[in-house]
Amino acid sequence: MSHNAEIIAVGSEMLTSQRLDTNSLYIADQLNGLGVEVCRKLVIGDDCALVAEAVQDAMRHADIVILSGGLGPTEDDLTREAVARALGRPLQMRHDLVEAIEERFRRRQRKMAENNKRQAYVIEGGEVLPNPNGTAVGQWIEENGHVVILLPGPPGELKPMFTRECMPRLAQRLPAQVIRTRLYRVTGMTESDLDHLIAPVYSKFTNPATTILASPFDIHVHLRARCSTEQEAERLLAEVGDPVVELLGDRIFSRNGDSLEAVTGAELRKAGATVAVAESCTGGMLAERITAVPASSDYFVGGFLVYNNSMKESLLGIDHALIERHTAVSPEAAQAMAEQARARAGATYGVSTTGEAGPESSTGVPVGIVYIGFAGPGGSEVRKLNLPGDRTRIRMFATQAALDLLRRNIGK
Protein backbone atom coordinates (compact mmCIF):
# COMPACT_ATOMS: atom_id res chain seq x y z
CA MET A 1 0.00 0.00 0.00
CA SER A 2 1.40 3.41 -0.96
CA HIS A 3 1.23 6.44 1.31
CA ASN A 4 0.85 10.07 0.35
CA ALA A 5 1.45 13.25 2.29
CA GLU A 6 0.39 16.86 2.06
CA ILE A 7 2.36 19.77 3.48
CA ILE A 8 0.66 22.98 4.60
CA ALA A 9 2.81 26.00 5.41
CA VAL A 10 0.93 28.47 7.59
CA GLY A 11 1.74 32.17 7.85
CA SER A 12 0.80 35.31 5.98
CA GLU A 13 4.48 36.24 5.74
CA MET A 14 4.98 33.17 3.51
CA LEU A 15 2.74 34.81 0.91
CA THR A 16 5.06 37.79 0.48
CA SER A 17 8.17 38.11 -1.68
CA GLN A 18 10.39 38.34 1.41
CA ARG A 19 9.93 34.77 2.66
CA LEU A 20 10.32 31.40 0.98
CA ASP A 21 8.91 28.09 2.18
CA THR A 22 12.11 26.07 2.43
CA ASN A 23 10.73 23.79 5.15
CA SER A 24 8.57 21.87 2.69
CA LEU A 25 11.62 20.99 0.59
CA TYR A 26 13.29 19.45 3.62
CA ILE A 27 10.17 17.60 4.73
CA ALA A 28 9.52 16.26 1.23
CA ASP A 29 13.09 14.97 0.98
CA GLN A 30 12.79 13.18 4.33
CA LEU A 31 9.42 11.68 3.42
CA ASN A 32 10.70 10.46 0.06
CA GLY A 33 13.39 8.56 1.92
CA LEU A 34 10.58 6.61 3.61
CA GLY A 35 8.80 5.98 0.33
CA VAL A 36 6.13 8.61 0.97
CA GLU A 37 5.05 10.74 -1.98
CA VAL A 38 4.17 14.38 -1.37
CA CYS A 39 1.04 14.92 -3.46
CA ARG A 40 0.45 18.60 -2.69
CA LYS A 41 1.95 21.61 -0.94
CA LEU A 42 -0.06 24.62 0.18
CA VAL A 43 0.82 28.00 1.63
CA ILE A 44 -2.02 29.59 3.62
CA GLY A 45 -2.14 32.91 5.44
CA ASP A 46 -3.16 33.43 9.05
CA ASP A 47 -6.81 32.51 8.54
CA CYS A 48 -8.22 29.92 10.92
CA ALA A 49 -11.15 28.94 8.70
CA LEU A 50 -8.96 28.51 5.61
CA VAL A 51 -6.40 26.38 7.46
CA ALA A 52 -9.13 24.20 9.01
CA GLU A 53 -10.72 23.71 5.58
CA ALA A 54 -7.33 22.83 4.07
CA VAL A 55 -6.69 20.20 6.75
CA GLN A 56 -10.07 18.57 6.18
CA ASP A 57 -9.50 18.55 2.42
CA ALA A 58 -5.99 17.13 2.80
CA MET A 59 -7.26 14.23 4.87
CA ARG A 60 -9.53 13.18 2.01
CA HIS A 61 -6.58 12.26 -0.20
CA ALA A 62 -3.46 12.09 1.98
CA ASP A 63 -2.54 9.71 4.79
CA ILE A 64 -0.12 12.16 6.36
CA VAL A 65 -0.83 15.87 6.79
CA ILE A 66 2.01 18.06 8.01
CA LEU A 67 1.59 21.70 9.02
CA SER A 68 4.50 24.05 9.63
CA GLY A 69 4.29 27.41 11.35
CA GLY A 70 1.58 29.17 13.30
CA LEU A 71 2.56 27.68 16.69
CA GLY A 72 3.92 30.87 18.24
CA PRO A 73 2.47 32.84 21.18
CA THR A 74 0.71 35.66 19.32
CA GLU A 75 -2.92 36.02 18.27
CA ASP A 76 -2.13 35.31 14.61
CA ASP A 77 -0.53 31.95 15.51
CA LEU A 78 -3.64 29.87 14.99
CA THR A 79 -2.56 26.48 13.67
CA ARG A 80 -3.53 24.73 16.91
CA GLU A 81 -7.02 26.25 16.84
CA ALA A 82 -7.47 25.50 13.12
CA VAL A 83 -6.49 21.83 13.39
CA ALA A 84 -8.64 21.39 16.50
CA ARG A 85 -11.60 22.80 14.54
CA ALA A 86 -10.86 20.56 11.55
CA LEU A 87 -10.75 17.43 13.73
CA GLY A 88 -13.64 18.44 15.97
CA ARG A 89 -11.49 18.12 19.08
CA PRO A 90 -11.08 20.59 21.95
CA LEU A 91 -7.83 22.25 22.98
CA GLN A 92 -6.55 21.40 26.44
CA MET A 93 -4.14 23.45 28.53
CA ARG A 94 -1.11 21.41 29.63
CA HIS A 95 0.18 22.87 32.88
CA ASP A 96 3.41 20.88 32.64
CA LEU A 97 4.11 22.67 29.37
CA VAL A 98 3.40 26.05 30.98
CA GLU A 99 5.96 25.22 33.67
CA ALA A 100 8.49 24.11 31.06
CA ILE A 101 8.08 27.38 29.13
CA GLU A 102 8.41 29.42 32.36
CA GLU A 103 11.56 27.51 33.26
CA ARG A 104 13.02 28.21 29.84
CA PHE A 105 12.48 31.93 30.35
CA ARG A 106 13.94 31.77 33.88
CA ARG A 107 17.12 30.18 32.58
CA ARG A 108 17.50 33.20 30.33
CA GLN A 109 16.67 35.55 33.18
CA ARG A 110 13.55 36.78 31.45
CA LYS A 111 9.93 36.93 32.52
CA MET A 112 7.46 34.92 30.46
CA ALA A 113 4.73 36.98 28.84
CA GLU A 114 1.18 35.83 29.50
CA ASN A 115 0.53 35.09 25.84
CA ASN A 116 3.24 32.40 25.86
CA LYS A 117 0.73 30.18 27.64
CA ARG A 118 -1.01 29.78 24.27
CA GLN A 119 1.84 27.47 23.34
CA ALA A 120 0.83 25.07 26.11
CA TYR A 121 -2.48 24.15 24.45
CA VAL A 122 -2.60 20.64 23.01
CA ILE A 123 -5.31 19.16 20.83
CA GLU A 124 -7.19 16.44 22.72
CA GLY A 125 -5.56 13.08 22.10
CA GLY A 126 -2.47 14.69 20.61
CA GLU A 127 1.04 13.61 21.51
CA VAL A 128 3.51 16.38 22.36
CA LEU A 129 6.70 16.58 20.29
CA PRO A 130 9.40 18.19 22.44
CA ASN A 131 11.22 21.26 21.15
CA PRO A 132 14.58 21.80 22.89
CA ASN A 133 15.31 24.73 20.58
CA GLY A 134 12.22 26.83 21.25
CA THR A 135 9.01 27.27 23.22
CA ALA A 136 6.62 25.93 20.53
CA VAL A 137 6.11 22.20 20.98
CA GLY A 138 4.97 20.10 18.07
CA GLN A 139 2.02 17.75 18.06
CA TRP A 140 1.34 14.29 16.62
CA ILE A 141 -2.35 13.43 16.19
CA GLU A 142 -3.87 10.24 14.81
CA GLU A 143 -7.34 10.41 13.29
CA ASN A 144 -9.12 7.51 11.55
CA GLY A 145 -5.94 6.07 10.02
CA HIS A 146 -4.48 9.50 9.23
CA VAL A 147 -1.62 11.31 10.94
CA VAL A 148 -1.67 15.07 11.41
CA ILE A 149 1.62 16.63 12.47
CA LEU A 150 2.08 20.19 13.74
CA LEU A 151 5.60 21.60 13.51
CA PRO A 152 7.08 24.99 14.42
CA GLY A 153 8.01 27.32 11.56
CA PRO A 154 11.66 28.24 12.26
CA PRO A 155 13.85 25.74 10.35
CA GLY A 156 16.24 25.48 13.30
CA GLU A 157 13.35 24.09 15.34
CA LEU A 158 11.41 22.21 12.66
CA LYS A 159 14.25 20.16 11.19
CA PRO A 160 15.60 18.61 14.42
CA MET A 161 12.06 17.97 15.65
CA PHE A 162 11.04 16.23 12.44
CA THR A 163 14.23 14.18 12.29
CA ARG A 164 14.26 13.16 15.92
CA GLU A 165 10.56 12.85 16.74
CA CYS A 166 8.61 12.28 13.51
CA MET A 167 10.83 10.15 11.30
CA PRO A 168 11.10 7.22 13.77
CA ARG A 169 7.32 7.29 14.36
CA LEU A 170 6.62 7.34 10.63
CA ALA A 171 9.15 4.60 9.89
CA GLN A 172 7.47 2.37 12.48
CA ARG A 173 4.02 3.10 11.08
CA LEU A 174 4.73 2.80 7.36
CA PRO A 175 5.33 -0.38 5.36
CA ALA A 176 8.75 -0.92 3.86
CA GLN A 177 8.85 1.23 0.76
CA VAL A 178 11.44 3.12 -1.23
CA ILE A 179 11.45 5.87 -3.83
CA ARG A 180 14.21 5.88 -6.40
CA THR A 181 14.71 8.41 -9.18
CA ARG A 182 16.61 9.01 -12.37
CA LEU A 183 17.29 12.44 -13.85
CA TYR A 184 18.39 13.15 -17.39
CA ARG A 185 19.29 16.66 -18.54
CA VAL A 186 18.87 17.12 -22.27
CA THR A 187 19.87 19.85 -24.68
CA GLY A 188 19.64 20.42 -28.42
CA MET A 189 15.91 19.77 -28.87
CA THR A 190 12.57 21.30 -27.94
CA GLU A 191 10.34 20.04 -25.14
CA SER A 192 7.62 18.98 -27.61
CA ASP A 193 10.09 17.10 -29.83
CA LEU A 194 11.53 15.33 -26.80
CA ASP A 195 8.10 14.28 -25.55
CA HIS A 196 7.07 13.06 -29.00
CA LEU A 197 10.20 10.91 -29.11
CA ILE A 198 10.01 9.26 -25.69
CA ALA A 199 6.27 9.28 -24.89
CA PRO A 200 5.73 5.86 -26.54
CA VAL A 201 8.09 4.45 -23.89
CA TYR A 202 7.08 6.18 -20.68
CA SER A 203 3.31 6.45 -21.33
CA LYS A 204 2.96 2.69 -20.84
CA PHE A 205 3.87 3.05 -17.16
CA THR A 206 2.33 4.75 -14.15
CA ASN A 207 5.20 3.52 -12.00
CA PRO A 208 7.75 4.92 -12.60
CA ALA A 209 6.10 8.28 -13.04
CA THR A 210 7.71 10.45 -15.71
CA THR A 211 7.89 14.25 -15.55
CA ILE A 212 9.34 16.50 -18.27
CA LEU A 213 10.36 19.99 -17.19
CA ALA A 214 11.75 22.80 -19.33
CA SER A 215 14.37 24.95 -17.60
CA PRO A 216 15.91 28.21 -18.90
CA PHE A 217 18.69 26.32 -20.72
CA ASP A 218 17.67 22.68 -21.10
CA ILE A 219 15.03 20.02 -20.44
CA HIS A 220 14.86 17.74 -17.42
CA VAL A 221 13.41 14.23 -17.63
CA HIS A 222 12.56 12.85 -14.19
CA LEU A 223 11.72 9.18 -13.60
CA ARG A 224 10.37 8.30 -10.15
CA ALA A 225 9.68 4.73 -9.02
CA ARG A 226 8.02 3.79 -5.73
CA CYS A 227 8.28 0.13 -4.70
CA SER A 228 8.58 -2.11 -1.68
CA THR A 229 12.25 -2.84 -2.38
CA GLU A 230 15.17 -0.94 -3.84
CA GLN A 231 15.79 -3.74 -6.31
CA GLU A 232 12.26 -3.55 -7.70
CA ALA A 233 12.46 0.24 -7.99
CA GLU A 234 15.74 0.04 -9.88
CA ARG A 235 14.34 -2.64 -12.17
CA LEU A 236 11.39 -0.42 -13.10
CA LEU A 237 13.65 2.58 -13.62
CA ALA A 238 15.80 0.54 -15.97
CA GLU A 239 12.76 -0.74 -17.85
CA VAL A 240 11.76 2.83 -18.69
CA GLY A 241 15.07 4.66 -18.43
CA ASP A 242 17.24 2.47 -20.63
CA PRO A 243 15.04 2.85 -23.77
CA VAL A 244 14.76 6.59 -23.08
CA VAL A 245 18.54 6.87 -22.94
CA GLU A 246 18.86 4.96 -26.19
CA LEU A 247 16.39 7.27 -27.92
CA LEU A 248 17.93 10.50 -26.65
CA GLY A 249 21.55 9.45 -27.16
CA ASP A 250 24.19 12.13 -26.68
CA ARG A 251 21.56 14.81 -26.28
CA ILE A 252 21.64 13.69 -22.65
CA PHE A 253 24.53 15.61 -21.14
CA SER A 254 23.97 14.90 -17.44
CA ARG A 255 22.51 12.10 -15.34
CA ASN A 256 23.29 13.57 -11.93
CA GLY A 257 21.91 17.08 -12.25
CA ASP A 258 25.18 18.80 -13.18
CA SER A 259 24.95 21.83 -15.47
CA LEU A 260 26.22 21.77 -19.03
CA GLU A 261 29.13 24.04 -18.13
CA ALA A 262 30.12 21.71 -15.27
CA VAL A 263 29.87 18.60 -17.45
CA THR A 264 31.83 20.24 -20.28
CA GLY A 265 34.48 21.42 -17.86
CA ALA A 266 34.86 17.96 -16.40
CA GLU A 267 35.31 16.52 -19.89
CA LEU A 268 37.97 19.12 -20.71
CA ARG A 269 39.82 18.37 -17.48
CA LYS A 270 39.62 14.63 -18.13
CA ALA A 271 41.05 15.13 -21.62
CA GLY A 272 43.78 17.47 -20.39
CA ALA A 273 42.43 20.06 -22.84
CA THR A 274 41.88 23.81 -22.74
CA VAL A 275 39.45 26.22 -24.39
CA ALA A 276 39.38 29.88 -25.38
CA VAL A 277 36.33 31.84 -26.53
CA ALA A 278 35.64 34.71 -28.91
CA GLU A 279 32.30 36.39 -28.24
CA SER A 280 30.34 38.97 -30.14
CA CYS A 281 26.56 38.72 -29.65
CA THR A 282 26.80 36.99 -26.25
CA GLY A 283 28.96 39.77 -24.82
CA GLY A 284 30.90 37.64 -22.33
CA MET A 285 28.03 35.40 -21.21
CA LEU A 286 29.76 32.28 -22.51
CA ALA A 287 32.95 32.99 -20.57
CA GLU A 288 30.87 33.78 -17.49
CA ARG A 289 29.14 30.41 -17.62
CA ILE A 290 32.42 28.55 -18.07
CA THR A 291 34.15 30.38 -15.22
CA ALA A 292 31.16 30.00 -12.87
CA VAL A 293 32.39 26.44 -12.31
CA PRO A 294 34.98 26.17 -9.50
CA ALA A 295 38.54 25.43 -10.66
CA SER A 296 37.67 26.31 -14.27
CA SER A 297 41.15 27.82 -14.56
CA ASP A 298 42.30 24.22 -15.08
CA TYR A 299 40.92 24.35 -18.62
CA PHE A 300 39.75 27.88 -19.44
CA VAL A 301 42.53 29.97 -20.97
CA GLY A 302 40.62 33.19 -21.59
CA GLY A 303 38.62 34.98 -24.22
CA PHE A 304 38.18 37.81 -26.64
CA LEU A 305 35.18 40.13 -26.34
CA VAL A 306 34.95 41.50 -29.88
CA TYR A 307 31.66 43.30 -30.12
CA ASN A 308 32.34 45.37 -33.21
CA ASN A 309 34.15 44.73 -36.47
CA SER A 310 37.27 46.75 -35.65
CA MET A 311 37.85 44.67 -32.50
CA LYS A 312 37.41 41.46 -34.47
CA GLU A 313 40.11 42.67 -36.82
CA SER A 314 42.54 44.14 -34.28
CA LEU A 315 42.24 41.59 -31.44
CA LEU A 316 41.65 38.44 -33.46
CA GLY A 317 43.24 39.39 -36.75
CA ILE A 318 40.12 38.66 -38.77
CA ASP A 319 40.63 39.76 -42.37
CA HIS A 320 38.77 42.99 -43.09
CA ALA A 321 37.88 41.65 -46.54
CA LEU A 322 36.20 38.59 -45.02
CA ILE A 323 33.89 40.75 -42.94
CA GLU A 324 33.20 43.06 -45.86
CA ARG A 325 32.33 40.12 -48.07
CA HIS A 326 30.27 38.02 -45.65
CA THR A 327 29.40 40.42 -42.74
CA ALA A 328 30.29 39.72 -39.14
CA VAL A 329 27.16 37.56 -38.74
CA SER A 330 28.13 34.71 -41.03
CA PRO A 331 29.52 31.19 -40.88
CA GLU A 332 32.80 32.48 -42.30
CA ALA A 333 33.17 35.03 -39.50
CA ALA A 334 32.23 32.48 -36.81
CA GLN A 335 34.80 30.00 -38.13
CA ALA A 336 37.56 32.59 -38.32
CA MET A 337 36.79 33.83 -34.80
CA ALA A 338 36.98 30.31 -33.32
CA GLU A 339 40.18 29.49 -35.18
CA GLN A 340 41.87 32.74 -34.19
CA ALA A 341 40.78 32.47 -30.55
CA ARG A 342 42.31 29.00 -30.42
CA ALA A 343 45.54 30.08 -32.12
CA ARG A 344 46.10 33.33 -30.24
CA ALA A 345 45.33 31.84 -26.81
CA GLY A 346 47.27 28.64 -27.46
CA ALA A 347 44.24 26.58 -26.46
CA THR A 348 43.21 23.10 -27.54
CA TYR A 349 39.83 24.37 -28.66
CA GLY A 350 38.30 27.66 -29.71
CA VAL A 351 34.59 28.53 -29.56
CA SER A 352 32.90 31.63 -30.98
CA THR A 353 29.51 33.33 -31.04
CA THR A 354 28.28 35.91 -33.53
CA GLY A 355 24.71 36.83 -34.39
CA GLU A 356 21.79 39.21 -34.21
CA ALA A 357 20.21 39.23 -30.74
CA GLY A 358 17.92 42.19 -31.45
CA PRO A 359 15.72 43.96 -30.91
CA GLU A 360 16.83 45.31 -34.31
CA SER A 361 19.33 43.99 -36.81
CA SER A 362 22.55 45.92 -37.43
CA THR A 363 23.69 43.81 -40.40
CA GLY A 364 20.52 43.02 -42.31
CA VAL A 365 20.60 39.45 -40.98
CA PRO A 366 17.26 38.56 -39.31
CA VAL A 367 17.12 38.83 -35.52
CA GLY A 368 17.62 35.41 -33.94
CA ILE A 369 20.21 34.18 -36.46
CA VAL A 370 23.33 33.12 -34.53
CA TYR A 371 26.43 31.27 -35.71
CA ILE A 372 28.46 29.17 -33.29
CA GLY A 373 32.01 28.40 -34.35
CA PHE A 374 34.26 25.61 -33.14
CA ALA A 375 37.93 24.97 -33.88
CA GLY A 376 40.05 22.08 -32.66
CA PRO A 377 42.92 19.81 -33.65
CA GLY A 378 40.62 17.93 -36.01
CA GLY A 379 39.33 20.96 -37.84
CA SER A 380 36.56 23.55 -37.68
CA GLU A 381 32.77 23.46 -37.55
CA VAL A 382 30.02 26.05 -37.62
CA ARG A 383 26.45 25.66 -36.42
CA LYS A 384 23.67 27.99 -37.55
CA LEU A 385 20.84 28.74 -35.13
CA ASN A 386 17.52 30.46 -35.67
CA LEU A 387 16.50 31.32 -32.13
CA PRO A 388 13.10 32.67 -31.09
CA GLY A 389 12.44 35.07 -28.26
CA ASP A 390 13.76 38.36 -26.95
CA ARG A 391 17.36 39.54 -26.72
CA THR A 392 18.04 37.85 -23.39
CA ARG A 393 16.62 34.51 -24.49
CA ILE A 394 18.55 34.53 -27.76
CA ARG A 395 21.83 35.24 -25.98
CA MET A 396 21.18 32.60 -23.31
CA PHE A 397 20.41 29.88 -25.83
CA ALA A 398 23.44 30.86 -27.91
CA THR A 399 25.71 30.13 -24.94
CA GLN A 400 23.95 26.79 -24.42
CA ALA A 401 24.52 25.82 -28.06
CA ALA A 402 28.16 26.89 -27.85
CA LEU A 403 28.81 24.77 -24.77
CA ASP A 404 27.02 21.82 -26.33
CA LEU A 405 29.04 22.09 -29.54
CA LEU A 406 32.23 22.14 -27.48
CA ARG A 407 31.10 19.15 -25.37
CA ARG A 408 30.33 17.03 -28.41
CA ASN A 409 33.76 17.73 -29.95
CA ILE A 410 36.04 17.15 -26.97
CA GLY A 411 38.49 14.41 -27.85
CA LYS A 412 37.82 14.58 -31.59
N, C-alpha and C positions, 0 to 999 in steps of 0.2 A: 504493500500500500504506500503510495507517495504522499508526502506532506507538503503543504504550501504555507507561506507566511505572508503577512501584510505588515508594513511598517508605516506608522503614522507619526510624523514629527509635529509637535504642537508648539505654537508660539507665533504671535503676529510679527515678531522681528525676523522670522524665517521667510516672510513674504516680501521682504525688502531686498534691495540690491546690496546691502551691507553684510548680509549673513548668508552662508551656504550651509546646507544640510549635509555635513560630512559624516555624521553618525550613521546614517542609513547605509553608506558604502561599507563601513566597518561591519555593521550588523549583517548585511547581506553576505559579505565574504565569510563570516563565521558560520552563518547558517548553511551556506553552500558546502562548507566542509563537512557538515552533518548530512548532506543529501537533501536539504530543504530548499525548495525553490521559492524565491520571493516573487509573488505574482503581481504585487502592486505597492507603490509608495505614494503617500499623500503628505502634503504640508497644509496644516489647518491653523488659522489664527486663533486667538484667545476667545473662543465662542463655545460655551458649554454645550449648547444644543447641537451645533455642528459636529463637535467631537463625539458626543454620545451617538449621534446618527451614524457617523463614520465607523464607530466601533461595532454597532449592530450590523451594519452592512458588511464589514470585513468578516464577521463571524459566519456569514452565510456562504462564504467561499474560501475561507482560509482556516486552517487548523490552529495556527499560531498568530496572534495579533500582538504586535510590540509597539508601545507608545514611548516616545522620548520627549522630555521637556514638560514644563507645566507642573512641576512638583515643588516649586519654591514656596516661600512664605507669604507672598503678596496676593492681593485680591484677584489678579489676573492669572494666577497659577491655579488652573481649574481642572487639570487632568483627573485628579482623584474624584472630584464631584461628577465629572462627565462619565467616567467609566462606571461609577456606582449607579448613575442613572441608567446607563445602557444595560447593565446587568440586573437592575431592579433590586439592588442590595443597599443596605444602609452603610454609612460611614461610622466607624467606632473610634473614639479617642483611646489611644494607648498611652497610659500614664508612664509606663517604663520608657517609652520613646521620648516623652516630654523630659524626663529626668536625664536621659542620655544627651539630649540636645542642650539642656542647661549645663550639664557637666562639660560639654565641649566648649561652651562659651566661657565657663569658669577657668578652664585650662588656659584660655587665651586672655584671661583677665578682662573679660567683657561681660556686660549684662545682656541677657537674652531679651529681645523684644517680644511683646505679647503675641504678635502675629506669627512668630516662629512655631507656635503650638499647632498651627494648621498642618505642619509637616508630620505631626504625630497621629493624624487620622489614617486609619487603615480600612479598606473595604472589607465588609464582613466575609469571613472565610478566606481572606487573603493571607498569604505568607510573606513576612517581611524579608526583604533582601538588604542586608547590612550595607552601609556606605561609610567606610572609614575615611573617605576623602571629602565628606561634606555632610550637611545636616538633612538632606533629602534622601530618605530610604526608598528603595524600590519595592515593588510588590509583584507577587506571583499568584495568579488567580486561575483556578480551574473551573470551567463552566460547560457542562454537557459535552465532554470530550474535547473542548477547546482549551487553549491556554492563552490568557491575557497577561502581558508583562508590562509593568510600568517602570520606566528607567529615567533617571535624572538627565537633564540636557547637557551639562558641561561634559565634553569628551573625557576629561581627566577623571570624572566620576563614573560616567557611563561605561567606558571600555573595561576598567578593572571589575566593575560589578557584573557586567555581562559575561566576561571570561570566567570569573571565579564562581559566580552564583548561578548563572543561567545555563551555561554550556553543559556542565555536568548533569543538571536536571533534564535538559533536553536530550542529551545522549542516552540517558537511562530510559527515557520515555519513548524515543523514536526507534523504529526498526533499523537494522543495519542497512545503510544506503549510502551511495557515493555519487558525486557529480564530477564528471571529467569533461574537459573542454579541449577543443583545438581551435587555433586562430590562424588564419591565413591573411596576409596583407598583399593586395594585388594592385598593380599599376599597369597602365598602357591600354586600358579598355574602359568603356562606360559601364555604369551600374546595370543598365538594361541589357547590354550585350552579355555581361557576365551572368546575369540571372537566366537569360535565355539559354546560355550554354550549359549551366550546371543544374537548372531546375529539374530536368528529367531524372537526375540522380537523387537529389535530396527530397523532392516532393513525394517520394514513395514512403518516407519515414516520418513518423511523429516523434520518435525517440531514436537517434538524437534530433533535437530541434535545431533548425538552421536559421540564422539571422544574417542578413546582408546589410551592411551599414556603409554609407558613403561619408568619407571624411574630407577635409579641405584638400588633401593631396592624393588620396588613394581610396581603395575600397577594402573593407574588412569583412571576411567571411567567418562567422562564429558557428561552431558545432558544439552542442551541449548535450551530453548523454547522462541520464540518471538511472542507475541500476542498483541492484542489491550488492554487487561485488565490483571491485575495480577491474577485474578481468573481463567481465561482461560489458562494462562501460567502454573499455578500450577496444573490445571486439566490434561493438556497434560503431564507434568512431572510425575505425578502420574501414568498415563496410561502406560508410558514406564518404569518408575523407580521402581514401586512396583513389577512387575514381575521380573525385573532384580535383585532386592534385594532378592526375594524369591529363585531365581536360585543360587545366589552366597552365600547366607547364611552367616555363620560366617567367611567366607574368606574376607568379608568386615570388615576392622578394623576401618575405619574412614569415617565419612560423612561430616566433616567440614574442611578437609585438614590437620588435625594434623598428626604428624609422629607416627610410631608404638611405638617408645620409649615414646612419650608423652602420647599416649592412654594407654599403659601398665602401666605407672607410675600413671596415674589418677585412673586406676582400683585398683592398689595396695593401693593407699591412701584411696580410698573409702572403701576398705575391711579392712583397718587398718592392712595391712600385710607388711612384709619386704622380701627382697631378697638378697642373696649373690651369687657370681659367682665363678667358678673355670675354668680358661681358659688355654688351651694349644695352639692349632693351631691358635687361634684368637689373642693371644698375648696382651690382654688388650683392644681390640677393642669393645668388648661387654660392659665392664664397662664404657668405654668412651662414648658410645652411651647413656647408662642409665643416666650417670651423666651430659650429655650435657643439660638435661632438668632442668630448674630452680627448686630449692627446692627439688631435688631428694634425699636429705639427709633424707627426711621424711620417705622414704621406702627402700633406698639402704644402706645396712649395710657395705659392703665392698667385697673384693674378694681375690682370690689366683691366682697368675700368676705362673703356674707350667709347665714350658716349657720342662723340661726333667724329666726322670723317678725318679731320686733321689729327686727332689723337690716334685713330687707327693707323694712320700713315706714320706719324712720328714715333709712337711707342712700340708699335708692332711691326712697322716696316711694310705695311700693306701697300702695294703698288697703286698709285693714284689713278692710273689708267684702268685698273680692274674695277675700282669703285665707280669711275666715270662710265664705264661700259655696262656694268651690271647693277649698280646702286649698292649701298651698304646693306640693304635687306635682300640678300640673294644667297643661293647655295655657294656661289663662288667666294663671296665675302666670308661666309661662315667657315668654309674650309680653310681659307687662308688665315683667318683669325686663330683657329684651333692649332694649325700647324706652326704658326709663329709663336703662339703662347708656349707650346711645347718646346720649341727650339730655343727661344730666348730665356726660358726659365730652367732649361736643362732637366725637364721632367720626363717621366716615362710616357705620360699621356697629356694631351691638351684638349680642353672642352671649351666651346664658345656658344654665345647666344647673341642673335641679332634679329630684330623684328619690329613690327608696328604694334605697340601696346595701346595706342589710342590716348585720348578719345578721338583724335584726328590723325590722319596719315601725313607724314612729312616727306614721303618719297613717292607717293602715288600707289604704293602697295597697299592692299586692303588691310584695315585694322584686324588684328588677330592672326595674321601670317607671321610665323616665327620660324627661323632656321636654327637648328642645333648642329654644331660642328663637333666632330671628334677626330683626333689624330693620335696614332700610336705607332709602335714599331712595325705593325703589319699593314699600315696604310691609313687612309682617311675615309670618313663617312659623314654624310650630311642627312639630317632628317628634317622634313618639312612638316610644320604643324599649322592647322587652321583652328585656332582656339576661340571659343565663344566667351562672352562675358565682358565685364568691365576691365579697366586697366590693371587693377590689383589681381584679379583672377587670371588674366592672361599671363602676367609676370610670374605668378605663383606656379601655374602649370608648366610654364617654360622651364623653371628650375627643376621641376619633377622629371620632365622629359630628359633634361640634360643629365641628371644623376642616373636615370635609368639607362640611357645610352652608354654612359661610362661603365655602369655595373655590368652590362651585357658584354662589354668588350675587354674587360680585365682578363689578362692572360692570353689574349689572342694576338 
